[in-house]
Amino acid sequence: MRDTRIAGVTTNVEFLRRICESTAFAQAQLETGLIERHRAELFPQRGSVPHEVLAAAALAELAHEERTARARAARSGDPHSPWHEVDGGG
């Protein structure tokens, strides 16, 4: 499993590799609760993203949506239509 490489599609090869390398798998402790019981080992936590970075990304996405909506409104037959708004108002 460690040498498996698949390009172009999303797979669960990494997850399967972690299962095969787990202590429970090596000791043949296989049953339907294996994944839930060994969740911490099978789904390691990655580094968390600082809240400031998430906030900046959210603001950038909102700004992009607003620019896109304005451009779409300018090209439309009714640039003042509330259907072009992205602020949740209307």
QUILIN-V561792 format. One record per residue. RES is the residue in one small letter. PSI is psi in radians with two decimals (none if undefined). OMEGA is omega in whole degrees, -180 to 180 (* if undefined). D_CENTER is the distance of its C-alpha to the mean C-alpha in Angstrom with 1 decimal. Layout:
# QUILIN-V561792
RES;PSI;OMEGA;D_CENTER / RES;PSI;OMEGA;D_CENTER
This chain:
# QUILIN-V561792
m;-0.62;-176;24.1 / r;-0.55;-177;23.8 / d;0.00;-178;25.1 / t;2.26;177;23.0 / r;2.20;178;21.2 / i;2.22;-178;19.6 / a;2.54;171;18.7 / g;-0.32;179;17.2 / v;2.71;177;15.3 / t;2.32;180;12.5 / t;3.04;176;14.4 / n;0.47;-178;14.6 / v;-0.72;180;17.4 / e;-0.73;178;16.1 / f;-0.77;178;15.9 / l;-0.66;177;19.3 / r;-0.78;179;20.7 / r;-0.66;177;19.9 / i;-0.85;-178;21.6 / c;-0.53;-179;24.6 / e;-0.05;-178;24.9 / s;2.70;178;24.8 / t;-0.76;-179;28.1 / a;-0.74;179;28.1 / f;-0.78;-180;27.8 / a;-0.57;-180;30.5 / q;0.19;179;32.8 / a;0.60;175;32.2 / q;1.17;-173;31.0 / l;2.11;175;29.2 / e;3.06;-171;28.7 / t;-0.34;-180;26.3 / g;0.09;-176;25.2 / l;-0.85;-175;24.3 / i;-0.81;-179;20.5 / e;-0.74;-179;20.7 / r;-0.52;-177;23.6 / h;0.48;-177;22.1 / r;-0.79;-178;18.5 / a;-0.66;180;18.9 / e;-0.67;-175;20.1 / l;-0.44;180;17.8 / f;1.27;-178;14.5 / p;2.48;179;15.4 / q;2.31;175;14.0 / r;2.91;179;12.8 / g;2.40;-179;14.3 / s;2.66;179;13.3 / v;2.28;179;12.9 / p;2.54;-179;16.1 / h;-0.62;180;16.2 / e;-0.65;179;18.1 / v;-0.74;177;15.5 / l;-0.73;179;13.0 / a;-0.76;179;16.0 / a;-0.71;179;16.9 / a;-0.71;179;13.6 / a;-0.76;179;14.0 / l;-0.68;178;17.7 / a;-0.70;178;17.1 / e;-0.76;178;15.0 / l;-0.73;178;17.8 / a;-0.71;178;20.4 / h;-0.77;179;19.1 / e;-0.71;-180;19.1 / e;-0.77;178;22.6 / r;-0.76;180;23.9 / t;-0.75;180;22.8 / a;-0.72;178;24.4 / r;-0.76;179;27.5 / a;-0.73;179;27.9 / r;-0.71;179;27.5 / a;-0.73;-179;30.1 / a;-0.56;-180;32.4 / r;-0.22;-175;32.5 / s;3.00;177;33.1 / g;-0.24;-179;36.5 / d;1.41;-175;35.8 / p;-0.21;-179;33.9 / h;0.13;-179;34.6 / s;2.39;178;33.1 / p;-0.25;179;30.9 / w;-0.25;179;28.5 / h;-0.13;-178;27.4 / e;2.55;178;26.4 / v;0.28;-176;22.8 / d;0.07;179;24.0 / g;-0.08;179;24.1 / g;-2.22;175;27.9 / g;none;*;30.0
